[in-house]
């Protein structure tokens, strides 16, 4: 690791029976991971998908918030009975679960005095002392308490509010990546690739991922490093000693 | 829970830096969860996504294999240097990591004597005593040892071999589900839905999920239970006391 490299990491907790049952395809993990890494230099080191069960939410959050710099939860902050994230996170930090005055005001204005029913009011209840994460698309804010960020599960809404998390984040050093896509199979290049990985073992993580696209079989070689220059050196070596030598077509 | 209900559960461990970095969208969790539940009566109670790091793979597998009836891992069983699942799982069970004679034979036949290089041979190395999970699409088998099933990360290949896991599974009782899709927002029905959830609290899990489809905003209400009859009763009550009373359109 480079001496001046600042590693900042995060874990994502996806809260939702609908993801565990396979009914809903999660789309938030890949979006959040990319956003955290590319915009903030924060790497996601673990993801957990857990059910809407208070005990499990509390236990998982408590375990992970001590292991990682930041925790992002998705799901369970809506108006219905199965939305229990805010209440559970209050218990994690042993603080009151109560109306956040600003959130209450935002939602009252959004729905209007006459339509501000109990379910809608519930969306302004959160752990005492939380900071709001504003929501430009459907008003109900997410919240941040200590190093835990609670976001909604609907991908469109999550995306619309993610930039409002930035001000609370200590940024890390960016991890750079580059990739080479080849028309080959992994087992044709694995020995040579391992040699190059050994040579660059202190600087580069080389990943190899088969793909099937438009009826074609191929391999993506992905180079990741804190050092852009070393990525270029490593890429040149792969092109020279694998691609050119084995006469492999690039995509 | 019904007296004769047999609960069997599982956890999925997704092994792969490419999922954590957001580069690749995971598609295996939803497929596996549905297959386990619908074909085998097995519910997935937790998912973890972890990096290609031996120590992490060992620790996570050891923790989860004691908590759940079955563990399914995806990813990391290919021919390249970053495929370390089989070796790590050998360490979990403290058994040798060695060529599986039948897997070796299958791969030798598939590639032919002259093209059976080290990377290809590596794909037949696994924990001693493993059972093979045959792979009809690209030959390299997955494996099963004790309650841990190791499958590849490429969704197409995983899907082609999943039925070969069936014979090793003790099936559980099926969880039934039904859903009602409404043109409304959650906060319009949350109070009434909570009442119905309370009434059926011993038999039914009611989930509520907002959706945005073709420019329309809606809510899916999902009922899950071990008891099909109770689902029907609960559905009738929702249709009568929420949908009809509030004049909500169904999708």
Contacts between the chains, C-beta under 8 A, distances in Angstrom:
chain1	res1	chain2	res2	distance
A	14	B	47	7.8
A	17	B	205	7.0
A	17	B	207	5.7
A	17	B	224	7.6
A	18	B	207	5.9
A	18	B	209	5.6
A	18	B	222	6.9
A	19	B	29	7.4
A	19	B	30	7.6
A	19	B	47	7.7
A	20	B	33	6.2
A	20	B	43	7.7
A	20	B	44	5.2
A	20	B	45	6.9
A	20	B	46	7.6
A	20	B	47	6.8
A	21	B	33	5.9
A	21	B	34	7.5
A	21	B	37	6.5
A	21	B	43	7.6
A	21	B	44	7.4
A	21	B	177	7.6
A	21	B	224	7.4
A	22	B	29	7.2
A	22	B	30	4.2
A	22	B	31	6.9
A	22	B	32	7.3
A	22	B	33	3.3
A	22	B	34	3.6
A	22	B	35	7.9
A	22	B	37	6.9
A	22	B	44	7.5
A	23	B	30	7.8
A	23	B	34	7.9
A	23	B	177	7.8
A	23	B	222	6.7
A	24	B	30	7.4
A	24	B	209	6.8
A	25	B	27	7.4
A	25	B	30	5.0
A	26	B	26	7.3
A	26	B	29	7.1
A	26	B	30	7.7
A	27	B	25	7.4
A	29	B	19	7.4
A	29	B	22	7.2
A	29	B	26	7.1
A	29	B	49	7.1
A	30	B	19	7.6
A	30	B	22	4.2
A	30	B	23	7.8
A	30	B	24	7.4
A	30	B	25	5.0
A	30	B	26	7.7
A	31	B	22	6.9
A	32	B	22	7.4
A	33	B	20	6.2
A	33	B	21	5.9
A	33	B	22	3.3
A	34	B	21	7.5
A	34	B	22	3.7
A	34	B	23	7.9
A	35	B	22	8.0
A	37	B	21	6.5
A	37	B	22	6.9
A	43	B	20	7.7
A	43	B	21	7.6
A	44	B	20	5.2
A	44	B	21	7.4
A	44	B	22	7.5
A	45	B	20	6.8
A	45	B	51	6.5
A	46	B	20	7.6
A	46	B	48	6.8
A	46	B	49	6.8
A	46	B	50	6.0
A	46	B	51	8.0
A	47	B	14	7.8
A	47	B	19	7.7
A	47	B	20	6.8
A	47	B	47	7.7
A	47	B	48	6.8
A	47	B	49	3.7
A	48	B	46	6.8
A	48	B	47	6.9
A	48	B	48	5.4
A	48	B	49	7.8
A	49	B	29	7.1
A	49	B	46	6.8
A	49	B	47	3.7
A	49	B	48	7.8
A	50	B	46	6.0
A	51	B	45	6.5
A	51	B	46	8.0
A	52	B	207	7.6
A	78	B	186	5.3
A	78	B	187	7.8
A	78	B	190	8.0
A	78	B	208	7.4
A	78	B	210	6.9
A	79	B	186	5.0
A	79	B	187	4.1
A	79	B	190	4.3
A	80	B	186	5.2
A	80	B	189	7.9
A	80	B	190	4.5
A	80	B	193	6.0
A	80	B	194	7.0
A	80	B	208	4.1
A	81	B	190	7.0
A	81	B	193	6.5
A	81	B	194	4.0
A	81	B	197	5.1
A	81	B	206	7.4
A	81	B	208	7.8
A	82	B	197	7.8
A	82	B	205	8.0
A	82	B	206	7.0
A	82	B	207	5.5
A	82	B	208	6.1
A	111	B	187	7.6
A	117	B	187	6.7
A	117	B	188	8.0
A	117	B	190	7.8
A	117	B	191	6.6
A	118	B	190	7.4
A	118	B	191	5.5
A	119	B	186	6.9
A	119	B	187	4.3
A	119	B	188	7.7
A	119	B	189	7.8
A	119	B	190	3.1
A	119	B	191	5.8
A	120	B	187	4.5
A	122	B	190	7.3
A	123	B	187	7.3
A	153	B	209	7.9
A	154	B	210	5.6
A	154	B	212	7.2
A	156	B	212	5.9
A	177	B	21	7.6
A	177	B	23	7.8
A	186	B	78	5.3
A	186	B	79	5.0
A	186	B	80	5.2
A	186	B	119	6.9
A	187	B	78	7.8
A	187	B	79	4.2
A	187	B	111	7.6
A	187	B	117	6.7
A	187	B	119	4.2
A	187	B	120	4.5
A	187	B	123	7.3
A	188	B	117	8.0
A	188	B	119	7.7
A	189	B	80	7.9
A	189	B	119	7.8
A	190	B	78	8.0
A	190	B	79	4.3
A	190	B	80	4.5
A	190	B	81	7.0
A	190	B	117	7.9
A	190	B	118	7.4
A	190	B	119	3.1
A	190	B	122	7.3
A	191	B	117	6.6
A	191	B	118	5.5
A	191	B	119	5.8
A	193	B	80	6.0
A	193	B	81	6.5
A	194	B	80	7.0
A	194	B	81	4.0
A	197	B	81	5.1
A	197	B	82	7.8
A	205	B	17	7.0
A	206	B	81	7.4
A	206	B	82	7.0
A	207	B	17	5.6
A	207	B	18	6.0
A	207	B	52	7.6
A	207	B	82	5.5
A	208	B	78	7.4
A	208	B	80	4.1
A	208	B	81	7.8
A	208	B	82	6.0
A	209	B	18	5.6
A	209	B	24	6.8
A	209	B	153	7.9
A	210	B	78	6.9
A	210	B	154	5.6
A	212	B	154	7.2
A	212	B	156	6.0
A	222	B	18	6.9
A	222	B	23	6.7
A	224	B	17	7.7
A	224	B	21	7.4
